[in-house]
Amino acid sequence: MAQGRINNKKMKEINAQNILSEIRKAGNISRKDLSAKTGLTTGTVTNITAMLIEQNYVIETGSGESELGGRKPILLELNAKAGYAVGLELDVTNIVCVVSDFKADVLYGKRVQIDLAEGRDEIIERMAQIVEKAIEEVGIEKEQVLGLGLAIPGPCNYAKGIMINPPNFPGWLNVPIKDILEDRLGLKIFTSKETSCAVLADYWFGADAGSQRIFGITVGEVGIGGALVLNGRIFQEKEGESMDIGHTVVQVDGYPCTCGNRGCLEAQANGQAAVRYAKEFLAGGQESRLKGHVTFEDVVAGVTEGDEVCVEAVKKCAFYISMAVGNTLCLLSPQKICFGGDFIDECPLLYEKVVEYLERMEYPVGAREAKKSLFAFGERNGAMGGLALVFEAFSRI
């Protein structure tokens, strides 16, 4: 009996989330159209919207067009001033902060470059200062902020907001970043892995918002991460890590990885792997514009100029990524796959080749049929997912 109550509560949360998402996408919408969009009965829509109106999250505004001269439907929209959300992302090189109203209209956005050599405490303090400045710039009080969604590198204990030991953050061992920032800022903070947040942003705010199974992968100069959103929730363990596609092995006895294994996707296909492949091709005598010390930026620039060594290096990375994503398709059958990260953002050829290789696959069928797209928000993906963490929390009723 208790299990039934739990399931009913979860279903109510999902229904409320879907209704809020549809209102947010439409701008304003009738209850009848909400029923059609969500597949919920008119009674369910009426009950949930009544509760959301009572909580001041939704307001009635004007009338729509009547059908066949009948009564005009009352339109619903989100109350932009019901509260504000802050999204914050920390990655190896940047802090990104966004602030939105309850409609998820972004009122403020800023990216600040960092150097991990500054030290853990200094960087966390800078994060706090950036948030305070953002709230001040928007012209609101902290009391109006519903919460702060924080996207952090994995592995992490997302429930407790602890950065366990991110491979690319030396010395950041079991850092209780959620508690530190909550104490410093006096805000309610929700945390998850940066890639999970990016996928959640696509679920809430992207062109195909509401897709029930979305898998996302971020490919950076250094790190590779993956995440799955299933029925509106990030698929993860109760407190710990999940979907760590970057540390799945794609090459037996491959390159050593920061995690201690060999042949991980991250070691075989990140931006630094492309640099390594380019150097190997050069050592083999292939002609190239590359000279001397080769950097990630050199390889990306070389691809733009059509340098064959750089192109082949990126294609090799794309092969390993398509292999890992193809395996994921076999296991999870997502309806949509999103791609992002600075390597993909700065080198469009990588994304093009991954999609090409996936669509060549005979099996699984989903390799060809699943929607494929770039993440919708570029450098703000994780921070936008932070906003979604806040709004998700406020759809749990």
N, C-alpha and C positions, 0 to 999 in steps of 0.2 A: 504493500500500500504506500509506504514511504517512497519507494522507487517511482511509483506513478506520480506522486506529488512533485518529485524532483524533475521528472520528465516534463510535466505540465508547466512548471516554472521556467525551465529552459526554453520550451516552445514559446511561451509568452514573451520571453526576452528576445528571441529571434524574430517573432512577429513584430514587436515594437521597433526593433532595429530596422527591419525591412520597411516598415511604414515611415519611419523617420528618414530613411535613405531615399525613398520614393518622393517624399515631400521636398527633401533637399534638392533632388535632381530636377523636379518639375518646377520649383519655385512656388507655385500654388496649384492645388489639385482638389477635386471633389472626393467625397467618401466613396462614391460609386466607382470613380476611376482608380482610386486606391485599391479597391477590391479587385478590379480587373488586373491591375499591375502586379499585385502581390499574390493573387490567387486565394486570398482569404475571403471568408464569407462577409457579407455586409454587416452582420451582427458583431463579428469579431472586430472588424474595422471600427465600427461605432463605439464599442466598449473601450478599445485601446486609445482611440483619438480623444474620447471623453476624458480619460485619465490624463493624457498628455496636455490637454487644454487646462485641466484642473491644476496641473503642475507648472503651468505657464510656459511650457516648451513649445506649444502649438497655439496659434490664434486663428480665429475665423476672420476672413477678410473678403468682403464683396461676394458677388454671385457670378456663376458661370452661365453659359448659354443653355437655355432649356431645350429639351428634346420634344419635338412635336407640339410646341406651345404649352408644355406642362410647366410645373413649378421649377424655378431656377435653382440649381444646386448651390449650396454654400461652399465656398472655396476655403481650403486650409493652407496655411503656410507656417514655417517655423518662425518663432519669435526671436529675431536676431539679437535682442538685448536680454534674452533669458540667461545668458552667461557667456563667458569667453574661455577659450582654451589656448594653451601654449604647447607647441610641439618643439622638441629639442633633440638634436642628434649629435652624437660624438663619434667621429671616426678618426682614422690615423692622422689625418692632416687638417681636419676642419671641425668647427662647431657650427651647426646650422640651427637657427631659431625662427619660428613663425608664430604669429598670434592670429586667431580668427574669432569671429563672432559665432553665435550658435548656428547660423546658417552655413558655417564653414567658409564664409568669404574671408580670404586672407587680408588682414589689415596691416600686417607688418612682416617683413622677411629680411633676414640678414645672414650672411655667411662670414665667418671669421677664421682665418688660417691659424693653425697652431703648430708648435714643434714639441713633440713629446719630451724632448730634452729639458723643457721648462720645468718638468716635475709634476707629479700627480696632484699634489695639493694646490699648486698654482693654477693648473688647468681647470680643476673643479671650481675654484674660486672665480675664474674667468667665466665659466658657464653660468654661475649664479649672477654675476654682474651683467652678463648679456641679457639674461631673463629680466632682471630688474629694469634695465634700460628699455627693453622692448615694451614692457607694461607701461612704463612712463611715456614712451613715444605714442602709444595708442591712446593714452589719456584715460585710463581706467584705474580702479583701485584693486589691490590684491584680493579683496573680499568678493569681487565680481568674477574672479577666475575660478572656473569649475575644477580645474586641475591642470597638471602638466604631464604630458606624455613624453617619456624619455626613451629614445632609441639608442641602445648601447651595443658594443661589439660582443660577440659570443666567444667562448662559452659563458653563459650567465645563469644565475638563479633569478628568473624573471619575477617570481612572486615576491621575493625579498629585495630585488633590485641590487644584486651583488654581482660585480664583474669578477668571475672566478679566476681566470688567468688567461686573458686574451693573448694569443701567440704574438701578435704584433704590437702589444703594449707591455714591453719589458718592465717588470717591477710592479705591475698592477695586479697583485695577488689578493683575491678575496676582498675587493674594495666595496664597501657598502654604500655605493654612490647614491642610491635612493634615500637612505637615512640621512646622509650628509647634506644633500640638497634640500630635503624636507625641513631639517632643522635650520638650515641657513635661510631658506626662502619663506617658510611658513605656508607652503602650498601642498596640496595632496598630489602625490606623484605616482604615476603608473608606468611600469617599465616593460620592455621586451627587447628582443634582439633586433638589430637594425634592419636586417633583411625581412624579418617578420613584419616589422612596421611598414616597410615599403609595400609589401603585398597587401597588408590591411588597408593602406591608403588607396590602393587600386580597387579593392572591394567596396570601400565606402564612397570614393569620390571619382573613380575612373569612368571611362566610356562604357564599360560593361559592368558597372557597379551592381552588386547583387549576385554575380556568378557564384554558384555554390562551391566550386572547387577551383581555386586559383593557386598555381604554383609559380613562385618567382625565384630568380637566380640573379645575384649581383656578382659581377666579375670586375675586380679592381686591379690596380697595378700590383697590389700586395695580396689582398684577401679575396676569397670566393665564398659566398654564403648562399643558402637556399632556405625557403620557407613555404609552408602550405597554409592557406586559409580554407577551412572546411565549414560550410554552413555559417559563415560569418564569424568564426572563431579561429584564432591562430592555433594550429595543431602542434601541441607541445606537451612535454611531460608536466606533471603537476607543478613542479618547481624548477625543473632544470632545462636541459638543452634538447633540441630536436632538429631534424632535417638538416644536419650538418653536411651538406653535399660536398662542400669543399674538401672534406677529409675522407671521402670515399675513394678507394683505390681504382685508378683507371689504367695503370701501367705497372705490371709486376716488375720489381727491382728498378723502378723509375727513380727520379730525382728525390733526394731527401727533403722532407717537409718539416716545417717548424714544429709540428705536433710530435715528431719523433718517428713517424712511419716514412715509407718511401712510396713514391708513385701516386700520391694523393692528387686529386683534381687541381687543388690549389697550387701544388708544386709543378704540375704539368701544363697549366693553362692560364695562369695569371699574367699580368703585364711583364713581370720579371722573367717568366718562362719564355715569353716572346723575345726578350733581349738575349736570353741564353741560346735560343734556337738560331737567332740571327748571327751570333758569334760563332756558333758551330758551322753554319753555312759559309761564313767568311773564312774560317780555318780550313774548310774543304776546297777553297779556291774560287768560290763564286764571286763574280764581280758585283760591286755595290757602291752606292754613294756614301755608305757608312765608313768612317775613318776613326782610328784611335779608340778612345773610351766610348763605348756605345751605351746610351741611356734609353729608358722607356720613351721619352719624348722624341729621341732620334728615330726609333722604330715607327712611331705613330706618324711622324712627319714623312718618313720614307714611304709609308703606305700611300699617303696623299699624293706623293710625287710618282707613284708607280714603280718604286724600287722593288725588284723581284725578290731579293733576299727578305726584305721586310714583309712583303705580301705573303711569301711562303711561311714565314715565321708565324704570322697571324692565322693563317689557314690551319697550321698544325695545332694551335691553341683551340681553334673552332672545332676541329675534329674531336678532341678530347671532351670539350663541353657538350657537343651533340651526343657523344656516347653516354655521358652521365645523365643528361636530360632524357635521352631515349630510355634508359633504364628506369628513371623516375616515372615516365609515362606508363611503362609496363606495370609498375607497382601501384600507381595512384590514379591513373586515368583523369588528370585534371581537364577541365573544360577550357582553361586558358593558361598560357604560360607568359610571364612577364620577364623581360630582361633589362638589366641596368648595371650600374657600377661605372667607375671612371674609365676603365678600359673600353667598355662597350660605348659609353657616351662619346669618348674622344676618337674612337676608331670604328666608324660605321661598318667597315668591311667585316669585322668580327661578327656582328649580329647577322649580317647578310649571309655569311657562310654557315653559321650555326643553323639558321632557318633552312638554308638550301640542303644541308646534310640531313637534317631531320625529315624534310619532305621527300628525300630519296628513299627513306626507310620503308620497307614493305610491311614491317611489323614493329611496334604495335600500330594499329590503324590510327590511333590518336596522334601519332607523330605527324601525320598529315592533316588530320581533321581539327585538332585543338587550335584555338585562336592563339596567335602569337603576336606580341607587341612589345614595344619598349614601355618601361614604367612611365606613367603619365606626368611625373613632376620633376624629372631631371635631378638636379643636385638637392632638391627639397624632398625627395621621396621619403626618407626616414623621418624627417621632421613632420611631414604631412601625416605619416602613420602615427606619430605621436598625438596629433590632433584626434585621429580616429580612436586611439586608445581611450582618450578622455570621453569622447562621444559614446563609445561602446559601453563604458562604465555607466553612463547615464541612461542607457537603454535597458539596463538590468533592473527589473521591477518586481 
